[in-house]
Every structure is written in structure tokens, then in C-alpha cells.
Amino acid sequence: MDKTSIKILIIEDDNITALFLREILKKWDYQVVATANNGESALKEFETHQPDLLLVDIHLLGELSGIDVVSIIKKKREIPVIYLAAHLDAAVIDKSLNSDPSVCLIKPFDEHQLKATIEKALSSYSKTNKTLSAIKEELSMALLQVEELTETNAHLITATFRERALKQELEATKTLIEAQSKKILDSINYSLRIQQSIIPSAEVFDNALGKYCLFYKPKDVVSGDFPWLIKKDNYVYFGAIDCTGHGVPGAMMSMIGNLLLNSIVNNGDECKTPSEILAELHKAVVQTLKQDAEGNKAADGMDASLCRIDFENNDLLFSGAHLPLLFLRDSELETFKGDKFPVGGMQYRNRNTYSDHVIKLQEGDKFYIFSDGIIDQVGGEENMKLMTSNLKEFILENKDVPMLDFREKISSKFDQFKGNHKQVDDVLLIGIEI
């Protein structure tokens, strides 16, 4: 594909973002034919330049939103579209799907993500066009044959034409559905590869924590829960993060959460406590999703269980947003509760405060952090939730099992309890043995 021949129209009301997109696309040798900062000018630029790809901000200023502009354009010509958005809610997602975009990127996004998304959108669109052209050619040949046969036997050919036309219509519909399904599945699988790239590998966990258990079971292909780990100076920071939703919306939030957490810990020379990180994360989520804007009622955010370990001094700090920590020592299991405030959202405006729990570690101590997916799972003989009490009982029953073997135990327990029920949410549990 000759990139210099690809014409791209940027529809973005933020001048800085538009300039960034123009410069980076030029760097990749794409041809930016124009930029537009509102719906009316976007429609004029489209008619003038007839671009091959649209980069569209969903939330444009003015009477026409980005989705409205794309809907008008697609009535005239099919064209690949990449939506850009600072935040998404269920209503916007449903409305955007009606305009059949290639993908939606959440701001801020990095260059590699943008480049891969553009290449994927252009490639998928090219393949779809080739398939549709082949279908049209086959349909044209079939109609020609029908017309020739009609001249010899009008009544018989009329019936034959109806049968063949119906068959061809069904085959064409099947082909289009299969192509769309593959396109959606390819997009989700690509999202999975992106999400897996941000999740710490087994080697990273081994080097940082030693004896640990990671039980991670997404409800769908991609997950709204994610394990997080980073080292700074003598400290190891790690956590179990449960973002709003699951599947693709939850995965989008998980990408935002991971990037923000890394930025908070790496910003500055001081080593922050878990409660300080949660406080900064809350502010960053509110600002990133523009939840403090007038009229924005979105409560998207995340629950979190964050830890900081100093292995040299055997010190553990824990802070939670809704999520707890279970601490096992000498057959005694103690619960350290998280604060009753989530990260993100404005429902607790100016009241989201978090506290640190200080624990002096000893050899043989074990502790566990987890998202609520495991305790909210429905199953068992009574079709009830697993609940925290049963999780605690299971941990005590397996208190002597090495942490390296605990994952197989908890996985088997979860599957046995779930039985034939559907998994209700993403599941994440991290266990550490000192």
C-alpha cells in the first residue's frame, strides 16, 4: 500500500490534537488533505477532497457531533472511520456503533497504537472492498445467465431465477456477516494483544515478588480487571485493579488506569505511599474522563487494592478503594478493609480519601488481594454468591499449601463452584508468601 496516495481528513475541534495528528501522519508519509474543527466544515472538506480515511473526534463543538458527521458521509460513500474520544459511556458507544466505525481510540493514545490502528483500518477496508467487488461480479454473471435462459423458457426460468436470486442473496448476506464477524473478532483479539503487553509477565512477578500466585480469568476476551506491578528504589508496588465494566469498555478503562498508575509512581523522586497513589489516581481519572465538567454524570472509574513492599525492612503498606486485603499469619486470617470510596467519578465529590495500613512482615506470612469478581460469582448447590466468607474459609483450609501451588487450587475451586453458571465478571486474585 502506497501511503503517500492515502488521503486522510482530520475532524478534531482541539487544535493541539489536530496539529499533533497532522504532524505524525506526515511523518508516516500519509497525505493529510485538510483539518476541520466542526461538523459543517468537515462535510465541505469531505466533498472537496474525497479522502480515503477519516479521523473523527466524537465530541465536536457545534450542532453536529462527530457521529452525526460520519452518518451523513456514509450515506454517500462507505469509508473507514477511526473515532477519537476523551471518554465513552454506554449511550455514546451504542450510537457510534450505528455508524460502523473501524475502531474507537481513547485519548491520550500513543503513536504505536495510532499507527497500528490506521494500518488495520485501511487493510480491513481494502479486503472488504475486494470481497464486495467479487460478490457484485458473481451476481452480474448470474443475472446474465438468467436473462439468457429466460429467452428460451419464460415460465421455467422465472421460477429458476427466483430460486437462484434467493440463494445468491443468502450467500452474499452470509459472506458479509462472516466478514463483519471476523472484523470484530480481529479487532478484539488485537485489543487483547495490546492489553497483554501492559500486564506484568510471569518473569517480572518472579523477580519482584518471588513466591506468589496470580489467578486471572477475564469474563470476555479482554478484561476490565488487571494486575499491576512496578519497582522503584527499594520498593515493589503492585495491585489488583477492577475497572468499571468488562469486555472492551472495561479494557479501555484498564489501559487508562495502567498508564496513569505508572505515570504517578514514576513522576518525581519521592516514593509515594499507596494512599497517596490512590488519591492522585482519582484526580487523574476525573481529569482524563472530564468528569468534573458541567453536565457530565459519568461515574466510570475503578476499585483498587494497592500494596507497597520493602523487602529489606519487611514492611508492607496497603491501601484500598473498596477492595480489602486478607492477611494470614499462624493460622489467623485478618481482614484489612479498603476505604469506602472508588477511584474516579464525582458521586463522592471532594470526599475520596484513602488511608494506609502498616504491617510488619514475618517469614511465612501470606496475604491476598482480589477484585470482587471472585466473591460475586454465582454457583454452588444453592445458586448463591461465593462471598468473602467462603473465600476466607478456603484460604484457611489451604493455609499450608505453597503459594506456587495455590493458583491451581483456587482455579479448581472457582470452576467447581461456578459449575454450569455463566461467569458474572472478570476475576483477579494475587497472593504473596514471605
TAVEN-V506868 format. One line per field, one symbol per residue. psi: psi as a letter, one per 30 degrees, with the letter a starting at -180 (. if undefined). A space follows every 50 residues. Layout:
psi->???
This chain:
psi->kjeffkkkkkjkfjeeeeeeeeeeeeeggljjflkkgleeeeeeeeeefi lfkkjkkeillaekleeeeeeeeffekkkkkjkkkflkleeeeeeeffgi lelkkkkklleeeeeeeeeeeeeeeeeeeeeeeeeeeeeeeeeeeeeeee fejeeeeeeeeeeeeeeeeeeeeeeeeeeeeeeeeeeeeeeeeeefffkk leeeeeeefcjlkjjjjkeaelkfkkkkkkkkbgkjklljkjlkaabeee eeeeeeeeeeeeeeefjlfljlleeeeeeeeeeeeeeeghfgkkfjgkgk bllkjklkkjfeghkkkkkkjekakkkkkhgkjkkjkllhklkllgfhkg gjkklkkkkjllkfkklklllfeeffkkalfghlleleeeeeeeeefhff kkeffeeeeeeeeeeeeebglkkflkkkkkkkk.
